[in-house]
Amino acid sequence: MSNQSHLAVTKEKEACVRERERARERERESFCVCVCELAGSHTAPLSFILHPSDGRSASVGVRIRVRVEPSARNSSRLSAAVNHRLRYTGPLTGKADLISVSSIPSVAGSDSALSGDMPEPEGTRRSPQGVPYTELPHIVNADGLHLFCRYWEPDSPPRALVFVAHGAGEHCGGYADIAHSLTQHGILVFAHDHVGHGQSEGERMDIKNFQIYIRDSLQHIDIMKGRYPKLPVFIIGHSMGGAISILTACERPQDFAGVVLIAPMVQMNAESATPFKVFLAKILNRLTPKLSLGSIESRWVSRDPKQVEAYDTDELNYHGGLRVSFGMQLMDAATRIERELPNITWPFFILHGDADKLCDIRGSHLMHNEVKSTDKKLKVYEEAFHALHHDLPDTVESVLKEVSTWILERLPSPHGS
């Protein structure tokens, strides 16, 4: 081989090596700096949390700070570096100082080759009720699903943040009374409809892994913590939302000043989760996971007939049957909580009715008795049903007052004294 030919082969090999190194480098890039266009003249630094798209917890996100430059008016789009695409997952307003985006790893090839798995354009996505998400407050989770959000803001600068996790089959709109009782004390309350619930995307009451609820909750909490980094954060959870709250706080205990649990799902009802029934459920989950186990009996939600009627006529509530696969996820969550109980040290307050037939009060007693927390409280309402915040007027009034007082007692003095 001539020297010239040898030199050509050597250069070709070196080029191949460089190309492979560049490809590996692109694969290693999980995140990228992005530029955001914002209407107006707002130029304060924004904080971005970039989450991987593989479904891991939001806590592994990488936080970066960039400066927003005024650009095209009425624009809230994100543009990203070459070989990466980003999904907008938070409201972008002049007051916003944190949004969350999901990074989709690059794929070798042209832009046209990448377009096949791109999410639908923002303007074409609609809620299950047919409302464009461009008209609804929402975030987008790591799976690319739009989650409808609600925000109850106080008239004065907020003193604390409270995230509300609603229960199975319902939606976050049912917590307006709790939210308003807290905003009167300068507390900002926020919530979203879980995947497959209310105005959020996802198949109704169908979840592959209970951890998705926890991951989405942490993502939303991170967004709000970025906007108000110095404020204490509390969680309020009801029913299945209680299980979500417990596991969310267990995942990041240092992030929360306290957890309020209203009739939480801590363990399955002993009558409905006998060893034989659990064994049968596991078999059915393998054979027919979509098989219905029956629906939630609304008559056990509240002692107030008007509240039961409101529950039944609320089109955002799910009135169909609970699938075997969903029941298995609930059982798995209860098993996880049982394992976590010895490790819990964060403050909590449980409120439960002793006539609750939907979530066993024995689970609340178990948690209160076994957890090592020094700041813990259990209040039992005699003859009260499941949704204490929608029960008889006297019970509702007591619950709102108890919850507000407990949270306020754990806030620093407004004057820092």
C-alpha positions as CSV (number, residue, x, y, z in Angstrom):
1,M,0.0,0.0,0.0
2,S,1.4,3.4,-0.9
3,N,2.0,6.1,1.7
4,Q,-0.8,8.2,0.1
5,S,-3.3,5.3,0.4
6,H,-2.2,4.5,3.9
7,L,-2.6,8.2,4.9
8,A,-6.2,8.2,3.4
9,V,-7.2,5.1,5.3
10,T,-5.7,6.6,8.6
11,K,-7.7,9.8,8.1
12,E,-10.8,7.9,7.4
13,K,-10.4,5.8,10.6
14,E,-9.7,9.0,12.6
15,A,-12.9,10.5,11.2
16,C,-14.9,7.5,12.2
17,V,-13.5,7.6,15.7
18,R,-14.3,11.3,16.1
19,E,-17.9,10.6,14.8
20,R,-18.4,7.8,17.3
21,E,-17.1,10.0,20.1
22,R,-19.5,12.8,19.1
23,A,-22.3,10.3,19.0
24,R,-21.5,9.0,22.5
25,E,-21.3,12.6,23.7
26,R,-24.7,13.3,22.3
27,E,-26.1,10.2,24.0
28,R,-24.6,11.3,27.3
29,E,-26.3,14.6,27.1
30,S,-29.5,14.2,29.2
31,F,-30.2,17.9,29.5
32,C,-29.5,21.1,27.6
33,V,-29.7,24.8,28.2
34,C,-32.8,26.2,26.7
35,V,-33.9,29.7,25.7
36,C,-37.4,30.9,26.6
37,E,-39.4,33.7,24.9
38,L,-41.5,35.8,27.3
39,A,-43.9,38.5,26.5
40,G,-43.1,42.0,28.0
41,S,-39.8,43.2,29.5
42,H,-39.4,40.6,32.3
43,T,-35.7,39.8,32.4
44,A,-35.2,38.2,35.8
45,P,-33.4,34.9,35.9
46,L,-35.6,31.9,35.6
47,S,-34.9,28.6,37.2
48,F,-35.5,25.5,35.0
49,I,-35.7,21.9,36.4
50,L,-35.0,19.5,33.6
51,H,-36.4,16.0,34.3
52,P,-35.5,12.8,32.5
53,S,-38.2,11.3,30.4
54,D,-37.7,7.8,31.8
55,G,-40.2,8.2,34.6
56,R,-37.7,8.6,37.4
57,S,-38.7,10.9,40.3
58,A,-38.6,14.6,39.8
59,S,-36.0,14.8,42.6
60,V,-33.3,13.7,40.1
61,G,-33.9,16.7,37.9
62,V,-31.0,19.0,37.1
63,R,-31.6,22.7,38.0
64,I,-30.0,25.4,35.9
65,R,-30.6,29.2,35.8
66,V,-30.8,31.3,32.7
67,R,-31.7,34.8,31.9
68,V,-34.9,35.4,29.9
69,E,-34.5,37.9,27.2
70,P,-37.6,39.8,25.9
71,S,-38.7,38.4,22.5
72,A,-41.8,37.9,20.4
73,R,-44.9,39.1,22.2
74,N,-47.5,36.6,23.4
75,S,-45.0,33.8,23.1
76,S,-44.5,31.1,25.7
77,R,-42.6,28.5,23.6
78,L,-39.3,26.9,24.5
79,S,-36.5,26.5,21.9
80,A,-33.8,24.0,22.5
81,A,-30.3,23.2,21.4
82,V,-29.9,21.0,18.4
83,N,-30.5,17.2,19.0
84,H,-32.8,17.9,22.0
85,R,-36.4,18.7,22.2
86,L,-38.2,20.1,25.3
87,R,-41.8,20.0,26.4
88,Y,-43.3,23.0,28.2
89,T,-44.7,21.9,31.5
90,G,-45.7,25.0,33.4
91,P,-47.5,28.2,33.1
92,L,-45.3,31.0,31.8
93,T,-46.3,34.4,33.1
94,G,-44.6,37.6,34.1
95,K,-44.6,36.4,37.7
96,A,-43.2,32.9,37.0
97,D,-39.6,32.2,38.1
98,L,-39.6,28.5,37.6
99,I,-40.9,26.1,35.1
100,S,-40.3,22.4,34.5
101,V,-39.6,20.7,31.3
102,S,-39.0,17.2,30.2
103,S,-35.9,16.3,28.1
104,I,-36.3,13.8,25.3
105,P,-32.9,12.2,24.5
106,S,-31.5,12.9,21.0
107,V,-31.7,10.3,18.3
108,A,-29.1,10.1,15.5
109,G,-30.5,11.2,12.2
110,S,-32.3,14.2,10.7
111,D,-35.1,16.2,12.2
112,S,-37.6,14.4,10.0
113,A,-36.5,11.1,11.5
114,L,-37.2,12.5,14.9
115,S,-40.6,13.8,14.2
116,G,-42.4,10.5,14.6
117,D,-42.5,10.5,18.4
118,M,-43.0,14.2,18.9
119,P,-45.9,15.1,21.2
120,E,-48.9,16.7,19.5
121,P,-48.7,20.5,19.2
122,E,-49.8,22.2,22.3
123,G,-52.8,23.8,20.6
124,T,-54.3,20.4,19.6
125,R,-54.3,18.8,23.0
126,R,-57.7,18.9,24.7
127,S,-58.9,17.8,28.1
128,P,-61.3,14.8,28.4
129,Q,-64.1,17.4,28.4
130,G,-62.9,18.8,25.1
131,V,-61.3,22.0,26.4
132,P,-58.0,23.0,24.8
133,Y,-55.2,22.9,27.3
134,T,-54.0,26.2,26.0
135,E,-57.1,27.6,27.9
136,L,-56.5,25.6,31.1
137,P,-53.8,25.9,33.8
138,H,-51.7,22.7,33.6
139,I,-48.4,21.0,33.8
140,V,-47.1,18.2,31.6
141,N,-45.7,15.2,33.4
142,A,-42.7,13.1,32.4
143,D,-44.9,10.9,30.3
144,G,-46.1,13.9,28.3
145,L,-49.6,13.9,29.8
146,H,-51.3,17.2,30.6
147,L,-52.4,17.6,34.2
148,F,-55.1,20.2,35.0
149,C,-54.1,22.5,37.9
150,R,-55.8,24.8,40.3
151,Y,-54.2,27.6,42.3
152,W,-55.7,29.4,45.2
153,E,-53.6,32.5,46.0
154,P,-54.0,34.8,49.1
155,D,-54.4,38.5,48.7
156,S,-51.2,39.1,50.5
157,P,-47.7,37.6,49.9
158,P,-47.9,34.0,50.8
159,R,-46.5,32.7,54.1
160,A,-46.5,29.0,53.1
161,L,-47.4,26.6,50.3
162,V,-49.9,23.7,50.6
163,F,-50.2,21.0,48.0
164,V,-53.5,19.1,48.0
165,A,-53.6,15.4,46.8
166,H,-57.2,14.4,46.0
167,G,-58.6,10.9,46.3
168,A,-59.5,8.1,43.9
169,G,-62.2,8.9,41.3
170,E,-62.5,12.6,42.3
171,H,-60.7,15.8,41.3
172,C,-59.0,18.7,43.0
173,G,-62.0,21.1,42.6
174,G,-63.6,19.5,45.6
175,Y,-61.0,21.2,47.9
176,A,-62.0,24.8,47.3
177,D,-63.4,25.2,50.9
178,I,-60.2,23.9,52.4
179,A,-58.2,26.1,50.1
180,H,-60.2,29.3,50.9
181,S,-59.9,28.7,54.6
182,L,-56.1,28.7,54.2
183,T,-55.8,31.6,51.8
184,Q,-57.5,33.7,54.4
185,H,-54.3,33.2,56.5
186,G,-51.9,34.0,53.7
187,I,-51.3,30.5,52.5
188,L,-51.1,29.6,48.8
189,V,-52.8,26.3,47.9
190,F,-52.2,24.4,44.8
191,A,-53.3,21.0,43.3
192,H,-53.7,19.1,40.1
193,D,-56.0,16.3,38.9
194,H,-54.1,13.1,39.0
195,V,-53.4,11.2,35.8
196,G,-56.7,9.6,34.6
197,H,-58.8,11.9,36.8
198,G,-60.9,15.0,36.3
199,Q,-59.6,17.3,33.6
200,S,-56.3,15.6,33.2
201,E,-55.2,13.3,30.5
202,G,-54.8,9.5,30.9
203,E,-57.1,6.6,30.8
204,R,-59.7,6.9,33.6
205,M,-58.7,5.3,36.8
206,D,-55.9,3.2,35.2
207,I,-52.4,3.5,36.4
208,K,-49.4,1.3,35.6
209,N,-47.5,2.2,38.7
210,F,-48.7,4.1,41.8
211,Q,-45.3,5.8,41.8
212,I,-46.5,8.0,38.9
213,Y,-48.8,9.8,41.3
214,I,-45.9,10.5,43.6
215,R,-43.6,11.5,40.8
216,D,-46.2,14.0,39.4
217,S,-46.8,15.4,42.9
218,L,-43.1,16.1,43.4
219,Q,-42.8,17.7,40.0
220,H,-45.6,20.1,40.8
221,I,-44.2,20.8,44.3
222,D,-40.8,21.5,42.8
223,I,-42.3,24.0,40.4
224,M,-43.9,25.9,43.3
225,K,-40.9,25.7,45.5
226,G,-38.8,27.3,42.8
227,R,-41.2,30.2,42.7
228,Y,-41.2,30.5,46.5
229,P,-38.0,28.9,47.6
230,K,-38.1,30.3,51.2
231,L,-41.6,29.2,52.1
232,P,-42.4,26.0,54.1
233,V,-44.3,23.4,52.2
234,F,-47.2,21.3,53.6
235,I,-49.3,18.5,52.0
236,I,-52.9,17.8,52.5
237,G,-54.1,14.4,51.3
238,H,-57.5,12.7,51.4
239,S,-58.2,9.0,50.9
240,M,-56.0,7.7,48.1
241,G,-54.5,11.1,48.2
242,G,-53.4,10.4,51.8
243,A,-51.4,7.4,50.5
244,I,-49.9,9.6,47.9
245,S,-49.0,12.2,50.5
246,I,-47.4,9.7,52.9
247,L,-45.2,8.2,50.2
248,T,-44.4,11.6,48.7
249,A,-43.2,12.9,52.1
250,C,-41.3,9.6,52.7
251,E,-39.4,10.2,49.4
252,R,-38.3,13.7,50.4
253,P,-38.9,14.2,54.1
254,Q,-36.6,17.2,54.4
255,D,-38.8,19.1,52.0
256,F,-42.0,19.2,54.0
257,A,-43.0,21.1,57.2
258,G,-45.9,18.8,57.8
259,V,-48.6,16.5,56.4
260,V,-52.3,16.6,57.0
261,L,-54.2,13.4,56.3
262,I,-58.0,13.3,56.0
263,A,-59.3,9.8,56.1
264,P,-56.1,8.4,54.5
265,M,-55.7,5.1,52.9
266,V,-53.0,3.6,55.1
267,Q,-54.0,0.0,54.8
268,M,-56.6,-2.0,52.9
269,N,-59.9,-2.9,54.7
270,A,-59.3,-6.2,56.4
271,E,-62.7,-7.5,55.1
272,S,-62.0,-6.7,51.5
273,A,-58.3,-7.8,51.5
274,T,-58.4,-11.2,53.0
275,P,-55.5,-13.5,52.0
276,F,-57.9,-15.4,49.6
277,K,-59.2,-12.3,48.0
278,V,-55.7,-10.9,47.5
279,F,-54.6,-14.2,46.0
280,L,-57.7,-14.1,43.7
281,A,-57.0,-10.5,42.7
282,K,-53.5,-11.3,41.7
283,I,-54.7,-14.1,39.4
284,L,-57.4,-11.9,37.9
285,N,-54.8,-9.1,37.4
286,R,-52.8,-11.4,35.2
287,L,-55.8,-12.8,33.3
288,T,-58.2,-9.8,33.1
289,P,-56.6,-6.7,34.5
290,K,-59.4,-4.5,33.2
291,L,-62.1,-6.5,35.0
292,S,-64.3,-4.2,37.1
293,L,-64.5,-4.8,40.9
294,G,-67.4,-2.5,41.4
295,S,-67.7,1.3,41.8
296,I,-67.3,3.6,44.8
297,E,-70.5,3.7,46.8
298,S,-71.3,7.4,47.1
299,R,-73.7,6.9,50.0
300,W,-70.6,6.3,52.2
301,V,-68.9,9.5,51.1
302,S,-70.9,11.8,53.4
303,R,-73.8,11.9,55.9
304,D,-75.1,15.0,54.1
305,P,-77.5,14.0,51.4
306,K,-76.8,17.2,49.5
307,Q,-73.1,16.3,49.4
308,V,-73.9,12.8,48.2
309,E,-76.1,14.2,45.4
310,A,-73.3,16.7,44.5
311,Y,-70.8,13.9,44.3
312,D,-73.2,11.8,42.1
313,T,-73.9,14.7,39.7
314,D,-70.4,15.9,39.4
315,E,-69.3,15.0,35.8
316,L,-65.6,15.4,36.7
317,N,-65.9,12.5,39.2
318,Y,-65.4,9.0,38.0
319,H,-68.6,6.9,38.4
320,G,-67.5,3.7,36.7
321,G,-66.1,0.5,38.1
322,L,-62.6,0.1,39.7
323,R,-60.4,-2.2,37.7
324,V,-58.6,-5.2,39.2
325,S,-55.3,-3.6,38.1
326,F,-56.1,-0.4,39.9
327,G,-56.9,-2.3,43.0
328,M,-53.6,-4.0,42.9
329,Q,-51.8,-0.7,42.7
330,L,-53.7,0.4,45.8
331,M,-52.6,-2.8,47.6
332,D,-49.0,-2.2,46.5
333,A,-49.2,1.3,47.9
334,A,-50.5,0.1,51.2
335,T,-47.7,-2.4,51.4
336,R,-45.1,0.3,50.7
337,I,-46.7,2.5,53.5
338,E,-46.5,-0.4,56.0
339,R,-42.8,-0.7,55.2
340,E,-42.2,3.0,55.6
341,L,-44.0,3.5,58.9
342,P,-41.0,2.8,61.1
343,N,-39.0,5.4,59.3
344,I,-41.4,8.3,59.4
345,T,-40.3,11.2,61.7
346,W,-42.0,14.2,60.0
347,P,-45.0,16.0,61.6
348,F,-48.4,14.8,60.7
349,F,-52.1,15.3,61.7
350,I,-54.7,12.6,60.9
351,L,-58.4,13.3,60.9
352,H,-60.7,10.3,60.4
353,G,-64.4,9.4,60.9
354,D,-65.0,6.3,62.9
355,A,-68.0,5.3,60.6
356,D,-65.8,5.5,57.5
357,K,-66.5,2.4,55.3
358,L,-64.2,3.4,52.4
359,C,-60.9,3.8,54.2
360,D,-60.3,1.7,57.3
361,I,-59.7,3.9,60.4
362,R,-57.6,1.1,61.8
363,G,-54.9,2.2,59.3
364,S,-54.9,5.7,60.9
365,H,-54.6,4.3,64.4
366,L,-51.8,2.0,63.2
367,M,-49.9,5.0,61.7
368,H,-50.4,7.2,64.8
369,N,-49.3,4.4,67.2
370,E,-46.3,3.0,65.3
371,V,-44.7,6.1,63.7
372,K,-41.8,7.6,65.7
373,S,-42.7,11.2,65.0
374,T,-42.7,13.4,68.1
375,D,-45.1,15.8,66.4
376,K,-48.2,13.7,65.6
377,K,-51.9,14.0,66.2
378,L,-55.0,11.9,65.5
379,K,-58.5,13.4,65.8
380,V,-61.4,11.0,65.4
381,Y,-64.9,12.2,64.5
382,E,-67.6,10.1,65.9
383,E,-70.2,8.7,63.4
384,A,-68.6,10.7,60.6
385,F,-68.2,9.2,57.1
386,H,-65.3,9.3,54.6
387,A,-65.1,12.8,53.2
388,L,-64.9,14.8,56.5
389,H,-64.5,18.1,54.5
390,H,-67.9,17.3,52.8
391,D,-69.7,15.8,55.8
392,L,-72.4,17.4,58.0
393,P,-71.9,21.2,58.4
394,D,-70.6,21.0,62.0
395,T,-68.0,18.4,61.1
396,V,-66.9,20.5,58.0
397,E,-66.5,23.6,60.2
398,S,-64.5,21.7,62.7
399,V,-62.2,20.1,60.1
400,L,-61.5,23.4,58.3
401,K,-60.6,25.1,61.6
402,E,-58.5,22.1,62.9
403,V,-56.5,21.9,59.6
404,S,-55.9,25.7,59.4
405,T,-54.9,25.9,63.1
406,W,-52.5,23.0,62.9
407,I,-50.7,24.4,59.9
408,L,-50.6,28.0,61.3
409,E,-49.0,26.7,64.5
410,R,-46.1,25.4,62.5
411,L,-45.4,28.6,60.6
412,P,-42.7,31.0,61.7
413,S,-43.9,34.3,63.1
414,P,-44.8,36.9,60.4
415,H,-42.2,39.2,61.9
416,G,-39.6,36.5,62.4
417,S,-39.7,36.7,66.1
